[in-house]
Amino acid sequence: MTRPGPFAVDPWAIREESVDLDRLGMSEAVFALANGHIGMRGNLDEGDPHGMPGTYLNSFCELRPLPYAEGGYGYPESGQAIVNVTNGKLFRLLVDDEPLDVRYGKTLTHERVLDFRAGILTRRLDWVSPAGTAIRLETERLVSLAQRSVAAICYTVSAETPVQLVVQSELFANEELPPSGKDPRIEAALARPLRPEIHTAEPTGATLLHSLDGMGLRMAAAMDHEVDGPGDVEIRSDASENIGRTTVICRIQPGRPLRIIKYLAYGWSSQRSLPALNDQVRAALSAARYRGWEGLRQEQRAYLDAFWESADVEVEGDGRLQQAVRFGLFHVLQAGARAEGRAISAKGLTGPGYDGHTFWDTETFVLPMLSHTLPDAAADALRWRQLTLPLAEERAEMLGFAGAAFPWRTIRGQECSGYWPAGTAALHVNADIADAVLRHVAATGDEEFERTVGIELLTATARLWRSVGHYCADGDFRIDGVTGPDEYSALADNNLFTNLMAQRNLRGAADACERHPAEAAALRVDSAELASWRAAADAMAIPYDEKRGVHAQAQNFTEYAVWDFAGTRSDEYPLLLHFPYLQLYRMQVIKQADLVLAMQLCPEAFTLEEKQRNFAYYEQITVRDSSLSAASQAVLAAETGHLRLAYEYLCETAMLDLHDLAGNTDHGLHIAALAGVWSGIVLGFGGLRHMAAGLSFAPRLPEELNRITFMIRWRGRRLRTEITPREARYRLLDGPDLEFLHHGERLVVGASEEVTAAIPPAPTVEPVRQPVGREPLIRRLGDFGTA
């Protein structure tokens, strides 16, 4: 039985064909527009009804207290929470004195479309007021990818009979927000955090400036309008501390609509003065008006045309998956395109989930995709980590370590996690950052980036591992008392993921220092320190259970009691909300892929047979209480020969937000999971890996798909890979000749040439089992269909 989805299937768009008041919060996240600097949730133009209002500026946040029942040395004293800033999306419309509200009157048609190629959210509404007056509202909304500080809206009202209209276009600060939920992973709502500073009104617009008392940050929002209406149109503007308003009054006639172009500009700073911020947004408005609405549309389309030329993924055989992969690519682009020295958070700029924090998700799931599709954005995200390096070094010193200890969750570089077993102890975030550096340099060949950014991050994190670990009597280098990706197994000794990633970090740092001796000397790296890094890496403890023939997720992990999955009800997941951590920590139950992720990121540390045995063992105890898990399980399922299972996990990842599978999409999209859709296809079915021998592919398709095609950037080249059930075709679109591996066979493709290679059959494997009731969601909820 096909499970209907909330959106029509379209390969290049998300289309909503009616208003579902019960899904408003979800649709606001799905229809969010952003550019990495500005984020606007897909709220209705009139503001009400809404699930959650939301307009965000990257890294514009306020302090909030972190209460502890019992404090401890090194606990962060305060956290940071992203702020809902001045809302510029609002258009209040009165139709012959009746306010437009889809909860009243009659809605004849209501359609919204998010177009991935145009980068525009469109809306068409045919509405009849309670008094019987019919109007058509058509809007287009964009957040500019070309002009970082600019957003714009085209707002058109028409009618078949004469109608008097009053349109109030607003800037509205300190909106009332819905109460925060009880789930500890969800944000803390801040009540009226913006302190008014300056408000001004111009003939066709207004500007509001506010500040934050705790962080001392300042922001400005400004709007201006172009109005095209029939006859005598009255326009006036006013401003108060929290509201800027431009009012347009006119009487429209059949065939003569009212059209308003609203230009918006946003800026914030921790250093610039209020007058300087005011001038900044006014200048941005002038630039937007200079380009005009059509110019902004054209710039947006040109930017996205260039992106899709290098990033598109084609899927033949499953229309929903095709839509979902482009949806994911589009939103990851929006999260990072113009972040420019600021973080890419777990929710992007689509909602306040996790307080707007950045985690290790960015480096491990998002940046690998960006390094192959939009490398400048990946480099900017890593430059942000470099900017926060002094704070990480202070944190390491407080914890008693050398080097840098980057925060588990943060917005501006300070540690914001008050839960130390899965925060402070999750030191693997440092190796994840190093891994992202190494992958970016491998993918781009950018020696300047490695010399000016990468080597400093690699050195600081390598020093951390050398001071955290120690040699034991048998000569192994151990890293004890840490938390790996699996947060249901805290404070473990020799977590395999952490140890392998630290090993990669130590060797990568040593190699980079040897390539750039002058920079290494400036960082006070000498030959003795380099030798100590290599020795620790070579002696790294790798736990292995000889009796079971599998690697242990951590020392003695496979000796723990196995969780009672059969006795756990479906409504008791996620487990962290229903069971004490004391129970979770002492049993074999895995929240999210841990050792499986290690096999993805460190493929040469395992043989194929070891990967198959490990995957089968850990599949039985992984419950996927994290959205980060299914994508990695898809990648390893594909590699180990479980192609149907890989497809099922890929569908779960792909539909996570489009079907609200976790029940929390209203708080923002899962950006890492959206990037994971790309990983599931390119790394899973495409078999893309960075190996010591260079770029490598091992493609195979599941029976459910007929063909996939993807493009990646690799060291100044663009490579197009097309995979069918029996063969793969590699075409080098531009750049010098490329040598790579295909299922272990060395191939060379020249510029504008195509090479075809046969795909060997998948290995024969026994089916694997999941915990009772934790099979892939596509099985539990019914087939999503392949429209």
DRENDOLUM-97423 format. One record per residue (C-alpha): x, y, z; residue number from 1. Coordinates in steps of 0.2 Angstrom, whole numbers, plus 5000, padded with zeros to 4 digits. Example, Ala and Ser with C-alpha at 12.3 -4.5 7.8 and 13.67 -1.06 7.14 Angstrom:
2
5062,4978,5039,1
5068,4995,5036,2
END
This chain:
787
5000,5000,5000,1
5007,5017,4995,2
5009,5029,5009,3
5004,5046,5003,4
5016,5060,5006,5
5012,5078,5010,6
5020,5085,4994,7
5017,5081,4976,8
5032,5072,4967,9
5042,5083,4956,10
5060,5081,4951,11
5064,5099,4952,12
5052,5106,4965,13
5043,5104,4981,14
5024,5107,4978,15
5011,5109,4992,16
4993,5109,4984,17
4983,5114,5000,18
4985,5122,5017,19
4987,5109,5031,20
4986,5118,5047,21
4992,5103,5057,22
5008,5103,5046,23
5012,5121,5046,24
5028,5120,5056,25
5034,5106,5045,26
5030,5115,5029,27
5038,5131,5036,28
5055,5122,5038,29
5053,5113,5021,30
5049,5129,5012,31
5063,5139,5021,32
5074,5150,5010,33
5092,5154,5015,34
5109,5158,5008,35
5120,5154,5023,36
5119,5172,5030,37
5100,5175,5030,38
5087,5162,5034,39
5068,5164,5032,40
5056,5150,5037,41
5042,5147,5024,42
5029,5156,5035,43
5013,5162,5026,44
5015,5180,5019,45
5002,5186,5031,46
5010,5179,5046,47
4995,5170,5054,48
4992,5156,5056,49
5009,5149,5059,50
5018,5135,5067,51
5034,5144,5072,52
5039,5161,5065,53
5057,5162,5060,54
5070,5173,5053,55
5088,5170,5057,56
5105,5178,5054,57
5120,5166,5054,58
5128,5166,5072,59
5117,5180,5078,60
5113,5173,5095,61
5110,5177,5113,62
5117,5169,5129,63
5106,5158,5140,64
5110,5151,5157,65
5115,5132,5158,66
5108,5127,5175,67
5116,5112,5184,68
5109,5102,5198,69
5127,5100,5204,70
5141,5110,5195,71
5159,5104,5191,72
5175,5111,5186,73
5176,5115,5167,74
5157,5115,5165,75
5152,5130,5153,76
5142,5143,5163,77
5131,5148,5149,78
5125,5143,5132,79
5121,5151,5116,80
5104,5151,5107,81
5100,5158,5090,82
5088,5172,5090,83
5073,5175,5079,84
5077,5192,5072,85
5066,5205,5064,86
5053,5197,5052,87
5053,5206,5035,88
5041,5193,5027,89
5025,5200,5033,90
5011,5207,5022,91
4995,5210,5031,92
4981,5212,5019,93
4964,5219,5021,94
4951,5215,5008,95
4936,5227,5010,96
4941,5228,5028,97
4942,5209,5030,98
4960,5203,5035,99
4966,5189,5024,100
4967,5173,5035,101
4966,5155,5027,102
4956,5150,5043,103
4942,5161,5038,104
4932,5163,5023,105
4934,5151,5009,106
4951,5145,5002,107
4947,5139,4984,108
4965,5135,4979,109
4982,5136,4988,110
4998,5131,4981,111
5016,5134,4986,112
5031,5128,4975,113
5049,5128,4980,114
5059,5128,4964,115
5076,5121,4966,116
5082,5129,4949,117
5075,5146,4952,118
5078,5147,4970,119
5061,5155,4973,120
5046,5151,4984,121
5030,5154,4974,122
5013,5155,4981,123
4996,5156,4973,124
4980,5158,4984,125
4962,5160,4978,126
4952,5166,4993,127
4935,5172,4996,128
4932,5183,5012,129
4918,5180,5024,130
4909,5194,5016,131
4910,5185,4999,132
4924,5196,4991,133
4936,5185,4980,134
4954,5189,4977,135
4969,5180,4970,136
4986,5182,4979,137
5002,5178,4970,138
5019,5180,4978,139
5037,5175,4975,140
5050,5176,4988,141
5069,5174,4987,142
5084,5175,4998,143
5098,5180,4986,144
5113,5169,4984,145
5121,5182,4974,146
5119,5197,4986,147
5122,5190,5003,148
5113,5203,5013,149
5097,5204,5002,150
5080,5196,5001,151
5065,5201,4991,152
5047,5197,4988,153
5035,5200,4974,154
5017,5202,4980,155
5003,5203,4968,156
4984,5205,4972,157
4971,5204,4958,158
4952,5202,4958,159
4938,5200,4945,160
4927,5214,4954,161
4932,5231,4961,162
4940,5229,4978,163
4948,5240,4990,164
4964,5234,4997,165
4975,5239,5012,166
4992,5231,5012,167
5003,5233,5028,168
5021,5227,5023,169
5030,5226,5040,170
5047,5223,5049,171
5042,5215,5065,172
5054,5212,5079,173
5052,5202,5095,174
5038,5191,5089,175
5030,5180,5101,176
5036,5162,5099,177
5027,5146,5104,178
5033,5137,5120,179
5048,5126,5119,180
5045,5107,5120,181
5050,5095,5134,182
5063,5086,5123,183
5080,5091,5130,184
5087,5091,5112,185
5076,5106,5107,186
5080,5124,5108,187
5076,5136,5122,188
5065,5149,5116,189
5071,5167,5121,190
5057,5179,5125,191
5059,5197,5117,192
5078,5196,5116,193
5080,5211,5104,194
5083,5228,5113,195
5077,5242,5102,196
5091,5255,5097,197
5086,5265,5082,198
5070,5266,5071,199
5067,5276,5056,200
5054,5278,5042,201
5057,5283,5024,202
5043,5287,5012,203
5043,5269,5005,204
5051,5259,5019,205
5059,5258,5036,206
5074,5253,5046,207
5075,5245,5063,208
5091,5242,5073,209
5092,5231,5089,210
5105,5224,5100,211
5107,5209,5112,212
5111,5213,5130,213
5121,5197,5134,214
5131,5195,5118,215
5133,5213,5114,216
5129,5210,5096,217
5120,5223,5085,218
5109,5220,5070,219
5099,5230,5057,220
5085,5226,5046,221
5078,5237,5032,222
5065,5237,5019,223
5060,5247,5004,224
5046,5245,4991,225
5042,5248,4973,226
5023,5249,4971,227
5013,5247,4954,228
4995,5249,4956,229
4979,5256,4948,230
4974,5274,4949,231
4976,5283,4965,232
4988,5273,4976,233
4992,5280,4994,234
5009,5275,5001,235
5015,5280,5019,236
5027,5273,5031,237
5030,5273,5050,238
5041,5265,5063,239
5042,5262,5081,240
5054,5252,5092,241
5049,5235,5086,242
5038,5238,5070,243
5042,5246,5054,244
5027,5247,5042,245
5024,5253,5025,246
5005,5254,5021,247
4998,5254,5003,248
4980,5258,5000,249
4971,5257,4983,250
4956,5251,4974,251
4960,5238,4961,252
4949,5234,4946,253
4948,5218,4935,254
4963,5216,4925,255
4973,5229,4934,256
4982,5221,4949,257
4992,5228,4963,258
5010,5223,4963,259
5022,5227,4977,260
5041,5223,4976,261
5048,5222,4994,262
5067,5223,4996,263
5075,5218,5012,264
5092,5219,5019,265
5100,5212,5035,266
5116,5214,5043,267
5124,5211,5061,268
5141,5214,5069,269
5149,5212,5086,270
5160,5227,5082,271
5153,5240,5070,272
5143,5254,5076,273
5124,5256,5074,274
5127,5270,5061,275
5138,5259,5052,276
5126,5245,5052,277
5112,5257,5047,278
5123,5262,5032,279
5127,5244,5027,280
5109,5239,5026,281
5104,5255,5017,282
5118,5252,5004,283
5112,5234,5002,284
5094,5240,4998,285
5101,5252,4986,286
5110,5238,4977,287
5095,5227,4977,288
5084,5241,4969,289
5098,5244,4957,290
5096,5226,4951,291
5078,5226,4952,292
5066,5211,4955,293
5070,5204,4938,294
5089,5206,4940,295
5088,5197,4957,296
5079,5183,4949,297
5091,5182,4935,298
5106,5182,4947,299
5098,5168,4957,300
5095,5157,4942,301
5113,5160,4936,302
5120,5155,4953,303
5109,5139,4954,304
5113,5135,4935,305
5131,5135,4939,306
5128,5124,4955,307
5118,5111,4947,308
5131,5109,4932,309
5143,5103,4945,310
5132,5095,4959,311
5117,5087,4951,312
5112,5069,4954,313
5100,5060,4943,314
5090,5045,4949,315
5080,5034,4937,316
5068,5022,4944,317
5061,5031,4959,318
5054,5048,4957,319
5052,5052,4976,320
5070,5048,4978,321
5075,5059,4964,322
5065,5074,4971,323
5073,5070,4989,324
5091,5070,4983,325
5089,5087,4974,326
5079,5094,4989,327
5094,5089,5000,328
5107,5096,4989,329
5097,5113,4988,330
5095,5115,5007,331
5113,5110,5010,332
5118,5123,4997,333
5107,5136,5006,334
5115,5132,5023,335
5132,5135,5018,336
5133,5145,5001,337
5136,5162,5009,338
5141,5158,5027,339
5158,5165,5023,340
5168,5163,5039,341
5153,5157,5050,342
5147,5140,5055,343
5135,5128,5046,344
5123,5123,5060,345
5114,5106,5062,346
5097,5114,5056,347
5105,5127,5044,348
5094,5142,5045,349
5078,5133,5044,350
5073,5133,5062,351
5078,5135,5080,352
5081,5116,5084,353
5097,5112,5095,354
5097,5131,5099,355
5105,5134,5082,356
5121,5125,5087,357
5134,5117,5076,358
5140,5100,5080,359
5152,5087,5072,360
5139,5084,5059,361
5145,5098,5048,362
5163,5091,5046,363
5158,5073,5045,364
5142,5074,5034,365
5140,5091,5026,366
5158,5096,5021,367
5162,5080,5011,368
5148,5084,5000,369
5152,5103,4998,370
5171,5099,4995,371
5165,5089,4979,372
5151,5101,4974,373
5154,5119,4981,374
5172,5118,4988,375
5173,5137,4992,376
5159,5134,5005,377
5168,5120,5013,378
5184,5130,5014,379
5174,5144,5022,380
5167,5132,5035,381
5184,5126,5040,382
5191,5144,5041,383
5177,5147,5054,384
5185,5133,5064,385
5202,5141,5062,386
5195,5158,5068,387
5188,5149,5084,388
5205,5140,5087,389
5210,5152,5101,390
5194,5147,5111,391
5198,5129,5107,392
5215,5130,5114,393
5209,5139,5130,394
5196,5124,5132,395
5210,5111,5130,396
5221,5120,5143,397
5206,5120,5155,398
5203,5102,5152,399
5222,5098,5155,400
5227,5094,5137,401
5238,5102,5125,402
5233,5108,5108,403
5215,5112,5104,404
5198,5105,5111,405
5184,5111,5099,406
5167,5112,5107,407
5154,5098,5105,408
5140,5111,5102,409
5142,5130,5099,410
5138,5145,5088,411
5152,5156,5091,412
5166,5144,5096,413
5163,5143,5115,414
5157,5126,5122,415
5138,5126,5124,416
5135,5108,5130,417
5131,5106,5148,418
5130,5087,5146,419
5148,5082,5148,420
5147,5063,5144,421
5141,5066,5127,422
5149,5084,5126,423
5166,5086,5134,424
5170,5068,5132,425
5166,5067,5114,426
5183,5072,5109,427
5181,5064,5092,428
5175,5081,5085,429
5193,5086,5084,430
5198,5072,5073,431
5182,5075,5063,432
5188,5093,5059,433
5205,5086,5055,434
5197,5073,5043,435
5187,5087,5034,436
5203,5096,5031,437
5211,5081,5024,438
5197,5077,5013,439
5195,5094,5007,440
5213,5095,5002,441
5212,5078,4994,442
5197,5083,4984,443
5203,5101,4979,444
5222,5099,4979,445
5221,5117,4987,446
5239,5119,4993,447
5236,5137,4998,448
5222,5132,5009,449
5232,5118,5017,450
5246,5130,5020,451
5236,5144,5028,452
5222,5135,5036,453
5223,5116,5036,454
5240,5114,5044,455
5236,5125,5059,456
5220,5115,5062,457
5229,5098,5059,458
5243,5103,5071,459
5232,5109,5085,460
5221,5093,5085,461
5236,5081,5083,462
5243,5089,5099,463
5227,5086,5108,464
5228,5067,5104,465
5246,5065,5109,466
5242,5073,5126,467
5225,5063,5128,468
5232,5046,5124,469
5245,5036,5133,470
5255,5020,5130,471
5251,5005,5140,472
5262,4991,5146,473
5260,4981,5130,474
5265,4996,5119,475
5248,5001,5113,476
5243,5019,5112,477
5227,5020,5121,478
5213,5034,5121,479
5202,5031,5137,480
5186,5038,5144,481
5179,5046,5128,482
5162,5046,5119,483
5161,5041,5101,484
5148,5044,5089,485
5136,5032,5098,486
5130,5043,5112,487
5122,5027,5121,488
5140,5021,5125,489
5148,5035,5135,490
5165,5036,5143,491
5172,5021,5134,492
5190,5016,5132,493
5198,5014,5115,494
5182,5019,5105,495
5187,5012,5088,496
5180,5027,5078,497
5189,5039,5089,498
5206,5029,5089,499
5205,5027,5070,500
5201,5045,5067,501
5214,5051,5079,502
5227,5040,5070,503
5222,5048,5053,504
5223,5065,5061,505
5241,5062,5068,506
5247,5055,5052,507
5239,5069,5042,508
5246,5082,5053,509
5264,5075,5051,510
5262,5074,5032,511
5256,5092,5031,512
5270,5098,5042,513
5283,5089,5031,514
5275,5097,5015,515
5276,5114,5023,516
5291,5116,5034,517
5291,5135,5036,518
5273,5135,5042,519
5277,5120,5054,520
5292,5129,5061,521
5281,5144,5064,522
5269,5133,5074,523
5284,5127,5084,524
5283,5109,5077,525
5300,5100,5077,526
5306,5083,5071,527
5304,5075,5089,528
5286,5080,5089,529
5283,5074,5072,530
5291,5057,5077,531
5280,5056,5092,532
5264,5059,5081,533
5269,5045,5069,534
5274,5033,5083,535
5257,5036,5092,536
5248,5033,5076,537
5257,5017,5072,538
5254,5010,5090,539
5236,5015,5091,540
5225,5002,5100,541
5212,4994,5088,542
5200,4983,5099,543
5196,4967,5091,544
5185,4953,5098,545
5194,4937,5092,546
5180,4926,5099,547
5166,4934,5089,548
5177,4938,5074,549
5172,4957,5074,550
5180,4973,5079,551
5174,4980,5096,552
5166,4997,5096,553
5176,5000,5111,554
5186,4990,5123,555
5176,4975,5130,556
5160,4982,5122,557
5155,4965,5114,558
5155,4958,5132,559
5141,4969,5138,560
5124,4962,5140,561
5113,4965,5125,562
5098,4977,5127,563
5081,4969,5128,564
5074,4974,5111,565
5060,4962,5111,566
5054,4969,5128,567
5055,4988,5122,568
5039,4995,5115,569
5039,5005,5099,570
5033,5021,5109,571
5049,5020,5120,572
5060,5026,5106,573
5070,5036,5106,574
5077,5027,5121,575
5085,5042,5129,576
5068,5049,5133,577
5062,5034,5142,578
5077,5025,5150,579
5091,5032,5161,580
5108,5033,5154,581
5115,5022,5167,582
5105,5008,5158,583
5110,5013,5141,584
5129,5015,5144,585
5131,4997,5151,586
5123,4988,5137,587
5125,4983,5119,588
5113,4996,5111,589
5118,5009,5098,590
5110,5025,5095,591
5118,5029,5079,592
5132,5021,5067,593
5148,5022,5076,594
5160,5008,5071,595
5150,5007,5054,596
5154,5025,5051,597
5172,5021,5055,598
5172,5009,5041,599
5165,5022,5029,600
5178,5035,5034,601
5193,5024,5036,602
5190,5011,5023,603
5208,5004,5022,604
5208,4999,5040,605
5197,4984,5037,606
5196,4970,5024,607
5180,4967,5015,608
5177,4952,5025,609
5179,4961,5041,610
5167,4975,5035,611
5154,4961,5031,612
5156,4953,5048,613
5156,4970,5057,614
5141,4976,5048,615
5131,4961,5052,616
5135,4961,5070,617
5132,4979,5073,618
5116,4980,5063,619
5108,4969,5076,620
5110,4982,5090,621
5108,4999,5081,622
5092,5007,5084,623
5094,5023,5074,624
5088,5035,5087,625
5098,5048,5078,626
5095,5055,5060,627
5114,5053,5057,628
5113,5034,5056,629
5104,5028,5041,630
5115,5037,5028,631
5130,5028,5035,632
5121,5012,5036,633
5116,5014,5018,634
5134,5017,5013,635
5141,5001,5021,636
5126,4991,5017,637
5130,4995,4998,638
5148,4991,5000,639
5145,4974,5009,640
5133,4968,4996,641
5116,4972,5005,642
5110,4983,4991,643
5091,4981,4995,644
5095,4986,5013,645
5106,5001,5007,646
5091,5007,4996,647
5079,5006,5011,648
5091,5016,5022,649
5093,5028,5008,650
5075,5031,5007,651
5073,5033,5026,652
5086,5047,5025,653
5079,5055,5010,654
5061,5055,5017,655
5066,5061,5035,656
5060,5079,5033,657
5049,5077,5018,658
5038,5065,5027,659
5043,5071,5045,660
5048,5054,5050,661
5056,5060,5066,662
5041,5071,5071,663
5052,5086,5073,664
5055,5094,5056,665
5045,5109,5062,666
5060,5114,5072,667
5071,5114,5057,668
5078,5102,5044,669
5091,5089,5047,670
5105,5096,5036,671
5117,5082,5040,672
5104,5069,5035,673
5100,5079,5019,674
5119,5079,5015,675
5118,5060,5019,676
5106,5057,5004,677
5121,5063,4993,678
5132,5051,5003,679
5120,5037,5001,680
5120,5038,4982,681
5138,5044,4978,682
5148,5035,4992,683
5135,5020,4993,684
5130,5016,4976,685
5144,5025,4968,686
5157,5018,4979,687
5167,5034,4980,688
5181,5033,4992,689
5197,5043,4995,690
5211,5029,4996,691
5230,5030,4998,692
5231,5026,4979,693
5219,5040,4975,694
5201,5042,4969,695
5192,5026,4969,696
5174,5020,4964,697
5165,5003,4966,698
5148,5006,4959,699
5133,4995,4960,700
5114,4998,4959,701
5100,4990,4969,702
5086,4982,4958,703
5075,4997,4963,704
5085,5009,4952,705
5089,5009,4934,706
5102,5022,4933,707
5110,5035,4943,708
5121,5049,4937,709
5131,5061,4948,710
5145,5074,4946,711
5159,5078,4957,712
5173,5091,4957,713
5191,5083,4959,714
5206,5094,4959,715
5201,5106,4946,716
5191,5094,4936,717
5172,5089,4934,718
5169,5071,4932,719
5152,5064,4927,720
5149,5046,4933,721
5134,5036,4925,722
5130,5020,4933,723
5118,5006,4926,724
5116,4989,4932,725
5130,4982,4921,726
5142,4996,4918,727
5148,5013,4923,728
5153,5027,4912,729
5165,5040,4917,730
5166,5056,4907,731
5178,5070,4911,732
5169,5086,4907,733
5184,5098,4910,734
5202,5098,4917,735
5217,5087,4914,736
5218,5068,4912,737
5211,5059,4928,738
5218,5042,4934,739
5207,5033,4946,740
5201,5015,4952,741
5186,5006,4947,742
5183,4991,4958,743
5202,4990,4960,744
5206,4992,4941,745
5216,5007,4936,746
5208,5018,4923,747
5212,5034,4915,748
5200,5046,4907,749
5205,5062,4896,750
5197,5078,4895,751
5180,5077,4886,752
5182,5058,4885,753
5172,5044,4891,754
5178,5027,4898,755
5166,5013,4901,756
5169,4999,4913,757
5159,4983,4918,758
5152,4981,4935,759
5156,4965,4944,760
5142,4956,4953,761
5139,4960,4971,762
5146,4947,4983,763
5134,4934,4990,764
5129,4938,5008,765
5117,4932,5021,766
5103,4944,5026,767
5106,4954,5041,768
5094,4958,5055,769
5089,4974,5064,770
5083,4975,5082,771
5065,4970,5084,772
5054,4985,5078,773
5069,4995,5072,774
5069,4989,5054,775
5071,5002,5040,776
5056,5014,5041,777
5051,5011,5023,778
5047,4993,5029,779
5038,4998,5045,780
5027,5012,5037,781
5024,5004,5020,782
5032,5008,5003,783
5033,5026,4999,784
5030,5022,4981,785
5040,5026,4966,786
5030,5039,4957,787
END
